[in-house]
Amino acid sequence: MQIKNKIVLLTGGANGIGFAYARELLRNGAGRIAILDVKDSSGKEAASKLNKEFGQGHVIFIFCDVSKPQELEAGFAETIKQFGGLDILINNAGIMDDVRWELMIATNVMPYHYEKTGVRILTLCPGLTDTESLRKSQERMLDIIDVEELVGDSSNLTSQKVDSVAHGLVYMIRSAQNSTVWVAENGEPVYQIMIPDRLLTKVSA
């Protein structure tokens, strides 16, 4: 799929990886982008910044908590009303907060919103990326989690920039086949991975 003049709905696009997605899509000719994010995000500022860079009217901000189906439906409806259609959906919204695990699951896992026919579904898994969520992740983990044991020797971990992930997204939209899974890590080009149908192998007693 080509990106030029396409209409995009982007959840969680106020900052971090989501904002980088929006900017990279506009750089590659996207026509209109609706950023959906929570009320206390910097969504209005993000839309204003992008419109200043790429021209007024390219980006709108719609308040939406994707963990609430009614708000997500309303966000879709408003996008289509404002732009007259929808070509690309990027379900980027997510939080890292073990203390509020019910909200984390509702935000990260629950929203499914695509037609059964004619819609290409792609998955992008970013590796360690320099975002505000990552920087605040340790203070939001449960006390029972040993952070040092979880990450091991942090000196061996390479954090990538959000722009690197955004470049990978554009490549996927243009070239990836339906139902494929991709990884963006270490600031290198994205690559496709194969996930076996059965992750567990039965062994004899």
N, C-alpha and C positions, 0 to 999 in steps of 0.2 A: 504494500500500500504506500502510495506517495502521501506526503504530509501537507503539501502546498494547498492552502485554502480550506483545509479540513477544520471541522468544529470539534473541540475537545472539552470533555468534562473531566476535571482533575480533583479528586478528593485529597485533602491534606496538602494543599498546594501553597499554604501561606508562608512556609519557610523550609529550610533544610533541603532534602532531596526533592521534595515536591516543587518548591520554587525553582530549583535548577531544571527540573523537567519542563516547567512552563517556559522558562527563558530559552532553553535549547529548542523546543518545538517552534517557538516564534522565530528564532534565528533561521530555522529551516522552512519557514513559510506558512506555518499554521495560520488559519484565518481568524478564528475566534477561540478563546479559552474561558471557560467558567471555572473559577476556583471555589471549591466547597470546603469550608473549614468551620471550626467552632467559633462561638461569639468572641471569646477572649483571645483569639489568635490575632496575628498581624495581617489578616487577609485583605482588609481595605488598603493598608499601606503597600502590600505586595502588588495588588492590582494597579494602584496608582503609579508605583515605580515602573511596572512593565508597560503601562500605557504611555508613560513619559518617554520610555526608551524606544518603543516600537510603534507609537501612534495611538491616539485616543480611540476608544471603542473596541480595541482588540481583546481586552480582558475585563471580566466582571467578577465581583465577589458575591457569593451567596452564602449566608449563614446556614450551616447544616451540621448536625451531630449525626454521623453515619451509624451510630449505634441505635438510633431511633428510626425505624422503617418509614414512618410518616414523613419525617424531615427529609430523608433520602429521596422518597418519591416526589416531594415538593421541589427538591433541588433539581431533579431531572426535568420536571414539568417547567420550571422557570427557565432552565437552560434552553429548552426547545422553544419556549415562548419568545425568549429574547433573540435567539440566533436562527430560529426556523428549522432546526434539525440537530442531529448529533451523529458524528462519525467515529470518534475515538473516546473510549472510557478508560481512565487510568485510576484504578482503585489503590491509591497510595496511602490513605489515612491509616495511622497506626500509633500506638502508644507503648511505652515501656514502663509498667507500673505494677509490680507484683502485689503491692499492698492493696490496690484496687483491682483485683484479678477479674472480677465479674465484668467491670467496664472494659478491661483490656481485651477479654475474649469477645465482647459484643462489638468492639471497634475493629479489631484486627481480623476476626474470623467470620462474623455473621453476615455481612452484606453481600448478597449475590443478586446481580441485576443485569441479566443479559438475555437476549432472545435465544430460542433454541436453534434457529436456522440462520445461517449467513453471517454469524458473528465469530471472528477469530479470537480465541482466548490464549493469551500469552502470560507467562509467569517470569518475573525478574527477581532474583534473590541477591540483594546487595551484600557484600561482605562488610567488614569493619569500615565504617564511613564516619567522617568527622561531622557530626550533627549535634544539635543541642540535646536531643534525646539520649545520645550516647554519653555525652558529658555529664548528664544528670542521672544516668542509669543506676549507679552504685547506691545512691541515696534512696532509690525507689525499690530496691530488692528486699525480699524478706530476710529477717535476721538469721534464719537457719541456713541461708546460702553462704558458703565460703567463697568469696569473690576471687581470692588468690588461687584457690584450687580450681575454680571454674575456668579462669582464663589462662592459668599456668604462667609461664614466663612471658610477661607482656612485652619484653624487648624483642620478641620474635614476631609480634603482630604489627602489620603495616596498615595504617589508616589511610584511606583514599579520600579524595575530594568529591563533593557532591556532583561537580561538573562531569567527572569521569563516569559516574552512574548514568547521568543524563545522556551522555554520548551513546552509551550502550542501549538505552531505551529507544533512541531514534533509529539506531541500526536495526533493532528488533522489529519495530513498526514497519520498516521498509522491507525487511528480508525474511523474517522468521516464519516458519510454518505453524499452522494451527496446533494448539495443545502442546507446545514445546516449553521447556523450562530452561532458563538461562541464569548464569551467575556473573556478577560483576565484582571483582575483588582486586586488591593491590594496585588499583589504578590502571590495570591492563584491559585490553579489549574483552568484551563479553564473550562467553563461550557457552555452548549448549551442553546440558547434561541429560543422561538417560536415567530414569528412575524405574527400577524393576517393579513388576506388578505385585510381587510378593517380597517384602523386605525381610521376612523371617524364614529361616530354613529349619525344618524339623530334623533333629538328630536322634539316633537311637539311644536308649537309656544305657 
